[in-house]
């Protein structure tokens, strides 16, 4: 957890006024949903604060990106609209730009990496955009988009480093303060910084004492690295399950805004992200993508108590296969699924003894693997690997204690 003092910016960085955000809010009123805050009893109790969720995963395209994309396109002059526009994205920005272009009658071309899941490619095409598949990662798609921009005369729509895009995202800040006038803190995911930049500016214009906290995954903390060195830093690589915020290098505009308006940055491990995904799904019946639940994962690291905190869940575009995997991992992280291995003498009755202990401890057996080939002495020993459903970490520890008392050496299997 790192605190950053507010700094004075140059006049260019202070160019937006509250009027700009209110103007954007008016422009977006018939296109976006004004997502209502959801008070979470569970997260409030779990982290000893009054926690509210701002569910941008419920937007028409499944994420906040439609706000910035539509406002940016609405500000384009007619000559640029006629020539068409281009963007590079593997996810939410692609769908936001495509939908906005469809609504405004503008030809849109979206360059996406060849590795983009088909469900995201199809969703972008359904909004009327032409999709060009190129390269293995976002950087490849970005270069191709810039090439087509020059060749075709398109207008490039940047996902975060653009004043109009930032203004559109800032309408979320306006809504939060209007919906909860006594808000103490707003927690926002950070990728390139456009979302938190807009929210922070707008919210502090309406409520100067509100605290703004940004969250990055530990494997993609380009903004934190840049702030620590007081200059824009590019990471050699990013490695996180939160692909929506896997940005190697922040923008110069967003960097300058965050230096002034964001009070604190928190980084969270992927393990906490997976856990937050599960808790949001199970307790609030909401689906958030990995990048979208960063704000909830950060609640563990908030030291203040009894504060009114708003967590922005920025998106919910996630495929079913990934959801299944995240549920399994989240259950493990919460101690709801426990997998362990023990070595047993290869004689009759040993499996029954283990089963009796588990039954007595009210652990529900999900899977058993009885394998004599995993031990050094396969003629004398057999390894038993067991997966059980449990009630949490306390329950897991009680099970281990009982197995140890019975003479079994328990090895946790991750």
C-alpha positions as CSV (number, residue, x, y, z in Angstrom):
1,X,0.0,0.0,0.0
2,X,1.4,3.3,-1.1
3,X,0.3,6.9,-0.4
4,X,1.0,9.7,-2.8
5,X,0.7,13.4,-1.9
6,X,-1.4,15.6,-4.1
7,X,0.7,17.6,-6.5
8,X,0.1,20.7,-8.6
9,X,-0.3,20.0,-12.3
10,X,0.2,22.2,-15.3
11,X,-2.7,24.1,-16.8
12,X,-3.3,21.5,-19.5
13,X,-4.0,18.8,-16.8
14,X,-6.5,21.1,-15.2
15,X,-8.4,21.8,-18.4
16,X,-11.6,20.0,-17.4
17,X,-14.3,21.6,-15.3
18,X,-17.4,20.2,-13.6
19,X,-19.4,21.6,-16.5
20,X,-17.6,19.2,-18.9
21,X,-18.6,16.2,-16.8
22,X,-22.2,17.4,-16.5
23,X,-22.3,18.0,-20.3
24,X,-21.1,14.4,-20.8
25,X,-23.6,13.1,-18.4
26,X,-26.4,14.8,-20.4
27,X,-25.0,13.4,-23.6
28,X,-25.0,9.9,-22.3
29,X,-28.4,9.8,-20.6
30,X,-30.2,8.0,-23.4
31,X,-27.3,5.6,-24.2
32,X,-25.9,4.4,-20.9
33,X,-27.5,3.1,-17.7
34,X,-27.2,5.2,-14.5
35,X,-26.1,2.2,-12.4
36,X,-27.5,2.4,-8.9
37,X,-25.3,1.8,-5.9
38,X,-25.9,-1.6,-4.2
39,X,-25.2,-1.8,-0.5
40,X,-23.5,-5.0,0.4
41,X,-24.3,-6.5,3.8
42,X,-21.7,-9.2,3.3
43,X,-18.7,-7.0,2.2
44,X,-19.6,-4.5,4.8
45,X,-19.6,-7.1,7.6
46,X,-16.5,-8.8,6.2
47,X,-14.4,-5.7,6.1
48,X,-16.0,-3.5,8.8
49,X,-17.0,-0.7,6.5
50,X,-20.2,0.4,4.8
51,X,-19.5,-1.0,1.4
52,X,-21.4,-0.1,-1.7
53,X,-21.0,-1.6,-5.2
54,X,-21.2,0.6,-8.4
55,X,-22.2,-2.2,-10.9
56,X,-20.8,-1.0,-14.2
57,X,-20.9,-4.7,-15.3
58,X,-24.7,-4.0,-15.9
59,X,-24.0,-1.5,-18.6
60,X,-25.4,-2.2,-22.1
61,X,-22.0,-3.6,-23.3
62,X,-21.2,-5.2,-20.0
63,X,-18.6,-2.6,-18.9
64,X,-18.0,1.1,-18.2
65,X,-16.1,1.6,-21.6
66,X,-19.3,2.6,-23.4
67,X,-19.3,5.9,-21.5
68,X,-16.0,7.2,-22.7
69,X,-16.3,5.7,-26.2
70,X,-19.7,7.2,-26.9
71,X,-18.8,10.6,-25.5
72,X,-15.6,10.6,-27.6
73,X,-17.4,9.7,-30.8
74,X,-20.2,12.2,-30.1
75,X,-17.6,15.0,-30.1
76,X,-16.0,14.1,-33.4
77,X,-16.6,16.7,-36.2
78,X,-18.5,15.6,-39.2
79,X,-15.5,15.2,-41.5
80,X,-13.9,12.7,-39.2
81,X,-17.1,10.8,-38.8
82,X,-17.4,10.5,-42.6
83,X,-13.9,8.9,-42.8
84,X,-14.6,6.4,-40.1
85,X,-12.7,5.4,-37.0
86,X,-10.4,2.7,-35.7
87,X,-9.5,1.1,-32.4
88,X,-7.4,-1.7,-31.0
89,X,-8.7,-3.9,-28.2
90,X,-9.3,-7.4,-27.2
91,X,-12.3,-6.8,-25.0
92,X,-14.4,-4.0,-23.5
93,X,-13.1,-1.1,-25.4
94,X,-13.8,-2.9,-28.7
95,X,-17.4,-3.4,-27.8
96,X,-17.8,0.1,-26.4
97,X,-16.5,1.7,-29.5
98,X,-18.4,-0.6,-31.8
99,X,-21.7,0.0,-30.0
100,X,-21.2,3.7,-29.9
101,X,-20.3,3.9,-33.6
102,X,-23.4,1.9,-34.4
103,X,-25.6,4.3,-32.4
104,X,-24.1,7.3,-34.1
105,X,-23.9,5.8,-37.6
106,X,-20.1,5.9,-37.9
107,X,-18.1,3.2,-39.7
108,X,-15.9,1.4,-37.2
109,X,-12.9,-0.9,-37.6
110,X,-11.6,-2.8,-34.6
111,X,-8.2,-4.5,-34.6
112,X,-8.2,-7.5,-32.2
113,X,-5.4,-10.0,-31.5
114,X,-5.7,-13.4,-33.2
115,X,-5.9,-14.9,-29.7
116,X,-9.0,-13.0,-28.7
117,X,-11.8,-15.4,-27.6
118,X,-14.4,-15.9,-30.4
119,X,-17.2,-14.8,-28.0
120,X,-15.6,-11.3,-27.8
121,X,-15.0,-11.1,-31.6
122,X,-18.6,-12.1,-32.3
123,X,-19.9,-9.6,-29.8
124,X,-17.9,-6.8,-31.4
125,X,-19.1,-7.8,-34.9
126,X,-22.8,-7.9,-33.8
127,X,-22.5,-4.2,-33.0
128,X,-21.7,-3.6,-36.6
129,X,-18.0,-3.1,-36.5
130,X,-15.5,-4.6,-39.0
131,X,-13.1,-6.8,-37.1
132,X,-9.5,-7.2,-38.2
133,X,-7.6,-10.0,-36.5
134,X,-3.8,-9.3,-36.2
135,X,-0.9,-10.5,-34.0
136,X,-0.7,-12.4,-30.8
137,X,-1.2,-9.6,-28.3
138,X,-2.6,-6.1,-27.8
139,X,0.7,-4.4,-28.9
140,X,0.5,-6.1,-32.3
141,X,-3.1,-5.1,-32.7
142,X,-2.2,-1.5,-31.7
143,X,0.5,-1.3,-34.3
144,X,-1.8,-2.6,-37.0
145,X,-4.5,-0.1,-36.0
146,X,-2.0,2.8,-36.2
147,X,-1.0,1.6,-39.7
148,X,-4.6,1.5,-40.9
149,X,-5.2,4.9,-39.4
150,X,-2.5,6.4,-41.6
151,X,-3.5,4.4,-44.7
152,X,-7.3,5.0,-44.5
153,X,-7.5,8.3,-42.8
154,X,-9.4,6.9,-39.9
155,X,-9.6,8.5,-36.5
156,X,-7.9,6.4,-33.8
157,X,-9.9,6.0,-30.6
158,X,-7.5,5.5,-27.7
159,X,-8.9,3.4,-24.8
160,X,-7.7,5.7,-22.0
161,X,-5.2,8.4,-22.9
162,X,-7.8,10.9,-24.3
163,X,-9.5,13.8,-22.7
164,X,-13.0,13.1,-24.1
165,X,-12.7,9.4,-23.1
166,X,-11.7,10.4,-19.6
167,X,-14.6,12.9,-19.4
168,X,-17.1,10.2,-20.3
169,X,-15.7,7.8,-17.7
170,X,-15.9,10.6,-15.2
171,X,-19.7,10.6,-15.3
172,X,-19.4,7.6,-12.9
173,X,-17.9,9.9,-10.3
174,X,-20.8,12.4,-10.7
175,X,-23.3,9.6,-10.2
176,X,-21.5,8.2,-7.1
177,X,-21.5,11.5,-5.3
178,X,-25.1,12.3,-6.2
179,X,-26.2,8.8,-5.1
180,X,-24.2,8.8,-1.8
181,X,-23.4,12.3,-0.7
182,X,-21.6,11.2,2.4
183,X,-19.2,8.9,0.5
184,X,-15.8,8.8,2.2
185,X,-13.9,6.7,-0.3
186,X,-14.1,5.4,-3.9
187,X,-12.0,2.4,-4.9
188,X,-11.4,2.0,-8.7
189,X,-9.5,-0.5,-10.8
190,X,-6.5,0.9,-12.8
191,X,-5.4,-0.3,-16.2
192,X,-4.3,2.6,-18.3
193,X,-5.9,5.0,-15.9
194,X,-8.8,6.5,-17.9
195,X,-11.5,5.2,-15.6
196,X,-9.9,6.4,-12.3
197,X,-8.7,9.6,-13.8
198,X,-12.2,10.6,-14.8
199,X,-13.9,9.4,-11.6
200,X,-11.3,11.1,-9.4
201,X,-11.5,14.5,-11.1
202,X,-15.3,14.6,-11.2
203,X,-15.8,13.3,-7.7
204,X,-13.3,15.7,-6.1
205,X,-14.9,18.6,-7.9
206,X,-18.2,17.7,-6.2
207,X,-16.7,16.5,-2.9
208,X,-13.1,17.6,-2.4
209,X,-12.5,15.5,0.7
210,X,-13.5,12.2,-0.9
211,X,-10.6,9.7,-0.9
212,X,-9.8,8.0,-4.2
213,X,-7.9,4.7,-4.1
214,X,-6.7,3.0,-7.2
215,X,-6.1,-0.8,-7.5
216,X,-3.7,-2.7,-9.7
217,X,-2.8,-6.4,-9.9
218,X,0.6,-7.3,-8.6
219,X,1.6,-8.6,-12.0
220,X,0.7,-5.5,-13.9
221,X,1.4,-2.5,-11.7
222,X,2.6,0.0,-14.3
223,X,1.0,3.0,-12.7
224,X,2.4,2.2,-9.3
225,X,5.9,1.8,-10.8
226,X,5.5,5.1,-12.7
227,X,4.4,7.0,-9.6
228,X,7.2,5.6,-7.5
229,X,9.8,6.9,-10.0
230,X,7.8,10.1,-10.8
231,X,7.9,9.3,-14.5
232,X,6.1,7.1,-16.9
233,X,7.5,3.6,-16.7
234,X,6.9,0.7,-19.1
235,X,7.0,-2.8,-17.7
236,X,8.9,-5.6,-19.5
237,X,5.9,-7.9,-19.1
238,X,2.6,-8.2,-17.4
239,X,1.3,-11.4,-15.9
240,X,-2.1,-11.4,-14.3
241,X,-5.5,-13.1,-14.6
242,X,-7.0,-9.6,-14.8
243,X,-6.4,-9.2,-18.6
244,X,-8.6,-6.1,-18.8
245,X,-6.0,-4.1,-16.8
246,X,-2.9,-5.8,-18.1
247,X,-1.3,-2.5,-19.4
248,X,2.5,-2.3,-19.7
249,X,2.6,1.5,-19.9
250,X,0.2,4.2,-18.7
251,X,-0.6,7.3,-20.7
252,X,0.9,10.7,-20.1
253,X,-2.5,12.3,-19.6
254,X,-3.8,9.7,-17.1
255,X,-0.4,9.7,-15.3
256,X,-0.6,13.4,-14.7
257,X,-4.2,13.2,-13.5
258,X,-3.6,10.4,-11.1
259,X,-0.6,12.2,-9.6
260,X,-2.9,15.0,-8.6
261,X,-6.2,13.5,-7.8
262,X,-5.6,9.9,-6.6
263,X,-4.7,9.6,-2.9
264,X,-3.5,6.0,-2.7
265,X,-2.6,3.0,-4.7
266,X,-3.0,-0.6,-3.7
267,X,-1.8,-3.8,-5.4
268,X,-3.5,-7.1,-5.0
269,X,-2.5,-10.7,-5.9
270,X,-4.4,-12.8,-8.4
271,X,-5.4,-15.1,-5.5
272,X,-7.4,-12.3,-3.9
273,X,-8.9,-11.4,-7.3
274,X,-10.2,-14.9,-7.7
275,X,-11.6,-14.9,-4.2
276,X,-13.4,-11.6,-4.8
277,X,-14.9,-12.9,-8.0
278,X,-16.4,-15.9,-6.1
279,X,-17.7,-13.7,-3.2
280,X,-19.4,-11.2,-5.6
281,X,-21.1,-14.1,-7.4
282,X,-22.2,-16.0,-4.4
283,X,-23.1,-13.2,-2.0
284,X,-24.4,-10.5,-4.4
285,X,-25.5,-12.6,-7.4
286,X,-23.4,-10.4,-9.7
287,X,-20.8,-11.5,-12.3
288,X,-17.7,-9.4,-12.5
289,X,-14.7,-10.0,-14.8
290,X,-11.3,-10.3,-13.1
291,X,-10.3,-6.7,-13.8
292,X,-13.8,-5.6,-12.7
293,X,-13.5,-7.0,-9.1
294,X,-10.1,-5.4,-8.3
295,X,-11.9,-2.8,-6.1
296,X,-13.4,-5.6,-4.0
297,X,-10.1,-7.4,-3.7
298,X,-8.6,-4.2,-2.3
299,X,-11.0,-4.1,0.7
300,X,-8.7,-6.4,2.6
301,X,-6.0,-3.7,2.7
302,X,-8.2,-0.8,3.8
303,X,-7.1,0.2,7.3
304,X,-9.9,2.6,8.0
305,X,-13.1,1.3,9.6
306,X,-16.8,2.4,9.6
307,X,-16.3,4.4,6.4
308,X,-18.7,4.7,3.5
309,X,-16.8,3.1,0.6
310,X,-17.9,2.7,-3.0
311,X,-16.3,-0.1,-5.0
312,X,-16.5,0.3,-8.8
313,X,-17.1,-3.1,-10.4
314,X,-15.9,-2.0,-13.8
315,X,-17.1,-4.8,-16.0
316,X,-18.6,-8.3,-16.3
317,X,-17.6,-9.6,-19.7
318,X,-16.3,-13.1,-19.0
319,X,-16.8,-16.5,-20.7
320,X,-18.4,-19.5,-19.0
321,X,-15.3,-21.6,-19.1
322,X,-13.4,-19.0,-17.2
323,X,-16.2,-18.6,-14.7
324,X,-16.1,-22.3,-13.9
325,X,-12.3,-22.2,-13.3
326,X,-12.6,-19.0,-11.1
327,X,-15.3,-20.6,-9.0
328,X,-13.1,-23.6,-8.3
329,X,-10.1,-21.5,-7.4
330,X,-12.2,-19.1,-5.3
331,X,-13.6,-22.0,-3.3
332,X,-10.1,-23.2,-2.6
333,X,-9.0,-19.7,-1.5
334,X,-11.9,-19.5,0.9
335,X,-11.3,-22.9,2.4
336,X,-14.5,-24.2,0.9
337,X,-12.7,-26.9,-1.1
338,X,-9.8,-28.8,0.5
339,X,-7.6,-31.2,-1.4
340,X,-5.0,-33.2,0.5
341,X,-2.8,-36.3,0.2
342,X,-1.8,-39.0,2.7
343,X,0.4,-42.1,2.4
344,X,-1.3,-45.3,3.7
345,X,0.0,-48.8,4.3
346,X,-1.2,-51.0,1.4
347,X,-3.4,-53.1,3.6
348,X,-7.2,-53.5,3.8
349,X,-9.3,-51.1,5.9
350,X,-7.1,-48.0,5.5
351,X,-9.5,-46.1,3.2
352,X,-12.3,-46.9,5.6
353,X,-10.5,-45.2,8.5
354,X,-9.9,-42.0,6.5
355,X,-13.6,-42.0,5.4
356,X,-14.8,-42.4,9.0
357,X,-12.7,-39.4,10.2
358,X,-14.0,-37.3,7.3
359,X,-17.6,-38.3,8.0
360,X,-17.2,-37.5,11.7
361,X,-15.8,-34.1,10.8
362,X,-18.7,-33.5,8.4
363,X,-16.5,-33.1,5.3
364,X,-18.2,-34.0,2.1
365,X,-16.0,-36.1,-0.1
366,X,-16.0,-34.9,-3.7
367,X,-13.2,-37.0,-5.2
368,X,-10.8,-39.8,-4.3
369,X,-7.7,-41.0,-6.0
370,X,-6.1,-44.2,-4.6
371,X,-2.8,-44.6,-6.4
372,X,0.1,-47.0,-5.4
373,X,2.3,-45.7,-8.2
374,X,2.9,-42.2,-6.7
375,X,4.9,-43.6,-3.7
376,X,8.6,-44.6,-3.5
377,X,7.6,-48.1,-2.3
378,X,4.6,-49.0,-4.3
379,X,4.5,-52.5,-2.8
380,X,4.2,-51.3,0.8
381,X,2.6,-47.8,0.5
382,X,-0.2,-46.2,-1.4
383,X,-1.0,-42.5,-1.8
384,X,-4.5,-41.4,-1.2
385,X,-5.5,-38.0,-2.6
386,X,-8.8,-36.6,-1.4
387,X,-10.9,-33.6,-2.3
388,X,-13.6,-32.6,0.2
389,X,-16.1,-29.8,0.6
390,X,-15.6,-27.8,3.8
391,X,-17.0,-24.8,5.7
392,X,-13.9,-22.6,5.6
393,X,-10.3,-22.5,6.8
394,X,-11.2,-23.2,10.5
395,X,-13.0,-26.4,9.4
396,X,-10.0,-27.4,7.3
397,X,-7.6,-27.0,10.2
398,X,-9.9,-29.1,12.4
399,X,-9.9,-31.9,9.8
400,X,-6.1,-31.8,9.5
401,X,-5.8,-31.9,13.3
402,X,-8.0,-35.0,13.5
403,X,-6.1,-36.8,10.7
404,X,-2.8,-36.0,12.4
405,X,-4.1,-37.4,15.7
406,X,-4.9,-40.6,13.9
407,X,-1.3,-40.8,12.7
408,X,-1.6,-39.5,9.2
409,X,0.8,-37.0,7.7
410,X,-1.4,-34.6,5.7
411,X,0.0,-32.8,2.6
412,X,-2.1,-30.0,1.2
413,X,-2.5,-30.2,-2.6
414,X,-2.9,-26.8,-4.3
